[in-house]
């Protein structure tokens, strides 16, 4: 907010809306609600997303932990025929034009996400080791990129070809998060550039981690208070946001 020509009351209103709208809120809605231009609203939202970043990356996840990936991109049924024929091959699925996102969830705790290049072992396993405490119970699907982690973790696999839950073995927590994320991306934001995707992940991670549960009684005011406290010392210029100079990297 330093030297911002936008009044403080408009900043605080925008913070309240973005932290408490379950599916996010678009820059066009913010522009109408707080009476700023859409360009200013877009810039405000991205600066607030910076404040929403998880500040506890130094601590590792422990206990029962789920790891999973998803693909973010356009749906085949919405593609023009010429685009569909170029992109969709084989069994009707092609991920060449989609962005891969990995998630790691500590049950009852926080979640961390990262945009990744692929789902290969050399990509996935260093991320797991970086963020999950050795000896923790690790639940994944049958994807080959996770094979070999049983040396460091109590690694248990759920085969989605047969079932989705086997006692404590499942990745349903992350599946729930992916559902919320995609609902916001497709329903609220509609079109998100891969360059900015990690910022939208930070937004959804913040709301998910600070959601109200039976164990945690978190109110809208609590979420708002937390994001206001986290703005200190964080700065994002328009040039950085648009990639003209030193843009921030994900994770």
Secondary structure, DSSP 8 states (H G I E B T S, - for coil): -TT-SS-HHHHHHHHHHHHH-TT---HHHHHHHHT--HHHHHHHHHHHHHHTS-S-TTS-B-SEEEEEEEEES--GGGS-HHHHHHH--TTT---TTSEEEEEEEETTS-EEEEEES---HHHHHHHHHHHB-TT-EEEEES-GGGTTGGGTSEEEEE-TTT-S-BTTB--HHHHHHHHHHHHHIIIII----GGGHHHHHHHHHHHHHT---SS----HHHHHHHHHHTTTT----HHHHTTSS------
